[in-house]
Amino acid sequence: MTLNPMTTLRRTMSRFIACLVAAAVLAGCGFAAAPQKSEAAVLVGIGEQNASMFSNPLFTQIGFKRARYFPSWNVAQKPEEATWLDQWLAGAQSQGVEPLISFFAALGSSCPSKPCTLPTVRQYTKAFKAFHKRWPQVKVISPWNEANHRSQPTFKNPKRAAQYYNVVRKYCRHLEGALRPDSGRLRTSPVDIGREEQVRALLAGTGPLDHVVVTAADAAGAYAPLPDFDLEAARAVLGTKLLGPWLVAKHAAGQLPPTGSITFTSGIAAYRPAAGSSMIASANGALEALARALAVELAPIRVNVVSPGWVDTPIWDTLAGDAKPERLAAMAARLPAGRVGTPADLAAAYAAVLDNGFVTGTVVHVDGGHRLV
C-alpha cells in the first residue's frame, strides 16, 4: 500500500471539548455521533489517516463502527490523494465502519505557518462537486476541520467557513438529516473549553447525558524552558488541561444520572517530565488530583482519568515536526511494550472505564510501561 503522507500533516490539538455529546463518546478524535434509540448508550469511534488501521487486530477486536479521515479540500482533484482516500474508504467498508470526512488544508500546507491558503468559494465548490461525484457513498461530512481553531486559515475568516458549509448543504441535500442537530445521528459543537459561558451553553443544550469524556488539549506553547515560558502561555495550558475539565464537570454533573461518569485525560508528563514540560506536567498532575476530589464530591457519579503515554497521533507533527518518526521509534525501543501507543489503545481504555461501574477516583495508565523506564 502506498504510504499516505497525510498521516503526518500538522494538525494541532484544539481547545475544544472533544467527545462531548449526549449519550455519546468518541475517544482521541474530534467528532461525536449521538446514538439512535435502537443503539447502545455509548458509541466509540476513532480518527486515523492510515487505511491499515482497519486490518489492525486491535481495531477489529474493539469493533469500532465510526471513523474520521482528513483529506485535502481538493482531494478529488489530486489523483494520488484520491487513491489514498479510496483505500481508506474501502477499508472502512470492509469493516462496516461509517466514515466521517473532515476537509483540511491542501497537502503541502504548513498551517498556521506559511504556506497556508484558503480556497475561494468557487474553488471549494468545484472541488466538492468532484468529491461528491466520486464518493457519493459518504454521508457524513465536516466542511472544514475545526474551522474556528487558531491553527486553521478559517480562524480569522468565519464567513468563508460558513460559505463552505453552504456549499456542502447545497450539493448534498440528502446529508441534511445527518447534519441537523435534531437528527439523532450527529451533533457537533465547536466550544472553547476555557470559556465558561460556552461550556455552560453547550451542556445546557444537550439534555440528559450518560457519560462525558474530555480529551481537549492545546499543544501550542505548552513546552518551553522555564526562563522563556510566557505567563500567558502557561495560563493557556492550565485553562485547557485543568480549568477546562473542571468547567465541564461543573456544568455536566447536573445532566448525569447516578450511574454516569466523567473521564478526564492527563498524560505521562505527570510521571516522567522532561525539560521544558513544567506546566504540562503540573496540569496533568493537578488534573488527577481534581478527579479524586470530584469522585468524592459528585458521588455516586464516577470520575476517572485516562493517562496516555506516547501515542502516534497528529499532535506529534506539532511537537516534533520532521523528527517525529525518529522520536517515536526511539521511545518504542525503550518501552517494555516494544511500541508506542495507538488511538485504538486509548479508545479501549476509555470504553473500559465507562463500562465498569465500580471504578472511580482512579487513573488508568495506557503508556506501554513508560512509568517503569
C-alpha positions in Angstrom: 0.0 0.0 0.0 1.3 3.5 -0.9 2.3 5.4 2.2 -0.1 8.3 2.8 1.8 11.4 3.9 -1.5 13.0 5.0 -0.9 10.9 8.1 1.8 13.3 9.1 0.1 16.6 8.3 0.4 19.2 11.0 -2.8 19.3 13.0 -2.6 20.9 16.4 -4.9 19.7 19.1 -7.6 22.2 19.8 -9.1 23.9 22.9 -12.4 22.3 22.0 -14.3 19.8 24.1 -13.7 16.7 22.1 -16.1 13.7 22.5 -18.8 15.6 24.4 -22.3 14.9 23.2 -25.4 13.5 24.8 -25.0 9.7 25.4 -22.1 9.6 23.1 -18.3 9.2 23.4 -15.6 9.3 20.7 -12.1 8.8 22.1 -9.0 10.5 20.7 -10.5 12.5 17.9 -12.8 15.4 17.1 -16.4 14.4 16.4 -19.2 12.8 18.3 -22.1 10.8 17.0 -25.2 10.6 19.2 -26.9 7.2 19.2 -30.3 6.4 17.8 -32.8 4.9 20.1 -32.1 1.4 18.8 -28.4 1.7 19.5 -26.4 1.2 22.7 -26.0 4.2 25.0 -22.3 4.6 24.4 -20.7 4.8 21.0 -16.9 4.8 20.4 -15.2 5.9 17.2 -11.7 6.8 16.1 -9.8 9.3 13.9 -7.0 7.8 11.8 -5.4 8.5 8.4 -3.9 5.2 7.6 -6.0 2.6 5.9 -4.1 -0.2 7.5 -5.9 0.6 10.8 -8.9 -1.4 9.5 -6.9 -4.6 9.4 -5.2 -4.0 12.8 -6.2 -6.7 15.2 -6.8 -4.1 18.0 -9.2 -2.3 15.8 -11.1 -5.4 14.7 -11.3 -6.7 18.3 -12.7 -3.5 19.7 -15.3 -3.3 16.9 -15.4 0.5 16.1 -18.2 1.4 13.7 -17.3 5.1 13.1 -14.0 6.6 11.9 -12.8 10.0 10.7 -10.4 11.0 7.8 -8.8 14.3 7.0 -8.4 14.7 3.2 -7.3 17.8 1.5 -10.2 20.0 0.5 -9.3 19.3 -3.2 -8.7 15.6 -2.8 -10.9 14.6 -5.7 -8.7 16.7 -8.0 -5.4 15.1 -6.8 -5.1 11.6 -8.2 -2.6 10.2 -5.7 -4.5 11.6 -2.7 -7.8 10.3 -4.2 -6.2 6.9 -4.3 -5.3 7.1 -0.6 -8.9 8.0 0.2 -10.2 5.1 -2.0 -8.0 2.8 0.1 -9.2 4.2 3.4 -12.9 4.1 2.4 -12.5 0.5 1.1 -11.0 -0.5 4.5 -13.9 1.2 6.3 -16.5 -0.5 4.1 -14.8 -3.9 4.7 -15.3 -3.5 8.4 -18.8 -2.0 8.3 -17.5 1.4 9.5 -19.3 4.6 8.9 -16.8 7.3 7.6 -16.7 11.0 8.6 -14.8 13.1 6.1 -13.5 16.3 7.5 -11.8 18.5 4.9 -8.5 20.1 5.7 -5.9 22.4 4.1 -4.3 21.2 0.9 -1.3 18.8 1.1 1.9 20.8 1.5 0.3 23.4 3.7 2.0 24.3 7.0 -0.9 26.0 8.8 -0.8 28.1 10.8 2.6 29.0 9.2 3.0 29.7 5.6 2.1 28.3 3.1 -1.5 28.3 4.4 -4.1 29.5 1.9 -7.9 29.2 1.9 -9.5 28.2 -1.3 -12.0 30.6 -2.8 -15.7 29.6 -2.6 -15.6 28.9 -6.3 -12.5 26.6 -5.9 -14.1 24.8 -3.0 -17.4 24.4 -4.8 -15.7 22.8 -7.9 -13.6 20.5 -5.6 -16.6 19.5 -3.6 -18.7 18.7 -6.6 -15.9 16.4 -7.8 -15.7 14.8 -4.4 -19.4 14.1 -4.2 -19.4 12.7 -7.7 -16.6 10.3 -7.0 -17.6 9.3 -3.4 -21.4 9.6 -3.2 -21.5 6.9 -0.5 -20.0 9.4 2.0 -23.0 10.6 4.1 -21.3 12.5 7.0 -19.1 15.5 6.1 -17.4 18.3 8.0 -16.9 21.1 5.5 -13.7 22.3 7.3 -12.0 20.6 10.2 -12.1 22.7 13.4 -12.7 25.8 11.5 -12.5 28.1 14.5 -9.2 26.8 15.8 -6.3 29.3 15.6 -4.2 26.8 13.6 -6.7 26.9 10.7 -6.9 29.6 8.0 -10.6 29.9 8.7 -9.9 31.2 12.2 -9.9 34.8 11.1 -12.4 34.2 8.3 -15.5 32.7 9.8 -17.5 33.9 6.8 -15.6 31.7 4.5 -16.1 28.7 6.8 -19.9 29.4 6.7 -19.7 29.6 2.9 -18.1 26.2 2.7 -20.9 24.8 4.9 -23.5 26.2 2.5 -21.7 24.6 -0.5 -21.9 21.2 1.2 -25.5 21.7 2.1 -26.4 22.8 -1.4 -24.9 19.9 -3.2 -25.8 17.2 -0.6 -29.4 17.7 0.4 -29.5 14.1 1.5 -26.9 15.0 4.1 -29.3 17.4 5.9 -30.7 14.6 8.1 -27.2 13.8 9.4 -26.2 17.4 9.8 -29.2 18.7 11.6 -28.8 18.8 15.4 -32.2 17.2 16.0 -31.5 14.2 13.7 -30.2 12.0 16.5 -27.3 10.9 14.3 -24.8 13.7 14.5 -24.3 16.6 16.9 -21.2 18.7 16.9 -20.4 21.9 18.7 -17.1 23.9 18.5 -16.5 25.1 22.0 -13.6 26.8 23.7 -13.2 24.7 26.8 -11.6 27.5 28.7 -14.6 29.8 28.4 -17.3 29.1 31.0 -20.1 30.7 29.1 -19.5 28.4 26.1 -19.2 25.3 28.2 -22.4 26.2 30.1 -24.3 26.9 26.9 -23.2 23.6 25.3 -24.2 21.5 28.3 -27.4 23.3 28.9 -28.5 22.4 25.4 -27.5 18.7 25.3 -30.2 17.4 27.6 -29.5 14.3 29.7 -26.1 12.7 29.4 -24.9 9.2 30.2 -21.1 9.8 30.2 -18.7 12.6 29.5 -15.1 12.2 28.2 -12.8 15.2 28.0 -9.8 14.9 25.8 -9.2 18.6 25.0 -5.6 19.8 24.9 -3.6 22.6 23.2 0.0 21.7 22.4 0.9 25.1 21.0 3.0 26.9 23.6 2.8 24.1 26.1 6.5 23.3 26.2 9.3 25.8 26.8 12.4 26.2 29.1 11.4 27.9 32.3 13.2 31.2 31.7 11.4 31.5 28.3 8.0 30.3 29.4 5.5 33.1 28.8 2.9 33.6 31.6 0.0 33.8 29.2 1.1 30.5 27.6 1.2 28.9 31.0 -2.3 30.2 31.8 -3.5 28.8 28.5 -2.1 25.3 29.4 -3.9 25.4 32.7 -7.1 26.7 31.0 -7.2 23.8 28.6 -5.9 20.9 30.7 -7.1 21.8 34.2 -9.7 24.5 34.4 -11.5 23.4 31.2 -12.2 19.9 32.6 -13.2 21.5 35.9 -15.7 23.6 34.0 -17.1 20.6 32.1 -17.6 18.7 35.4 -19.2 21.8 37.0 -21.8 22.1 34.3 -22.2 18.4 33.3 -22.8 16.9 36.7 -26.4 18.1 36.8 -27.1 16.4 33.5 -25.7 12.9 34.5 -27.6 10.1 36.2 -26.2 8.4 39.3 -24.8 5.7 37.1 -23.0 8.3 34.9 -19.3 9.1 34.7 -16.8 11.8 33.8 -13.4 10.8 32.4 -10.5 13.3 32.1 -7.3 12.8 30.1 -3.9 13.6 31.7 -0.6 12.2 30.4 2.8 10.7 31.1 4.4 14.1 31.7 2.9 14.0 35.2 5.2 11.0 36.0 8.1 11.3 33.6 8.5 15.1 33.0 11.1 16.3 30.6 12.9 19.6 30.4 10.5 22.3 29.2 7.4 20.4 30.4 7.0 22.1 33.7 3.5 23.4 33.1 2.0 20.4 31.2 3.4 18.1 34.0 1.8 20.3 36.6 -1.5 20.5 34.8 -1.6 16.7 34.3 -0.8 16.0 38.0 -3.4 18.5 39.2 -6.0 17.0 36.9 -5.6 13.6 38.5 -5.9 15.3 42.0 -9.1 17.0 40.7 -10.6 13.7 39.6 -10.1 12.2 43.1 -11.7 15.2 44.7 -14.7 15.2 42.3 -15.1 11.4 42.7 -15.9 12.2 46.4 -17.9 15.3 45.8 -20.0 14.1 42.9 -20.6 10.5 44.1 -22.2 8.3 43.0 -21.3 9.8 39.6 -17.9 8.3 38.8 -14.9 10.5 38.0 -11.7 8.9 36.5 -8.6 9.8 34.4 -7.0 8.0 31.5 -3.3 8.8 31.3 -1.7 8.1 27.9 1.9 7.7 27.3 3.4 8.4 23.8 0.8 7.8 21.2 1.2 8.1 17.5 -1.2 10.9 16.7 -1.0 14.1 14.6 -0.1 16.1 17.8 3.4 14.9 17.2 3.6 16.8 14.0 3.4 19.9 16.1 5.7 18.7 18.9 8.4 17.1 16.8 7.9 18.2 13.2 10.1 16.2 10.7 11.7 14.4 13.6 8.5 12.6 14.6 9.3 9.2 13.1 12.8 9.1 14.8 11.5 10.2 18.2 8.6 7.7 18.2 10.9 4.9 17.1 13.4 5.8 19.9 10.7 5.7 22.5 9.3 2.4 21.2 12.7 0.8 21.7 12.7 1.9 25.3 9.2 0.8 26.3 8.5 -2.6 27.8 5.6 -2.9 25.4 8.0 -2.5 22.5 6.0 0.1 20.7 4.3 3.4 21.1 0.5 3.6 21.6 -2.2 3.9 19.0 -5.6 5.7 19.2 -7.2 2.3 19.4 -5.3 1.6 22.7 -6.7 4.7 24.2 -10.2 4.1 23.0 -10.2 0.7 24.6 -9.2 2.3 27.9 -11.9 4.9 27.7 -14.5 2.3 26.9 -13.4 0.1 29.8 -13.6 3.0 32.3 -17.1 3.9 31.1 -18.3 0.3 31.2 -17.0 -0.6 34.7 -19.4 0.8 37.3 -17.0 0.0 40.2 -14.1 2.2 39.0 -14.0 5.8 40.4 -11.3 8.2 41.5 -8.8 6.1 39.5 -6.1 6.8 37.0 -5.9 4.3 34.2 -2.4 4.3 32.7 -2.1 3.5 29.0 1.6 4.1 28.5 3.2 0.8 27.4 5.2 0.7 30.7 6.6 4.2 30.3 6.5 4.8 34.0 8.9 1.9 34.6 11.7 3.2 32.4 
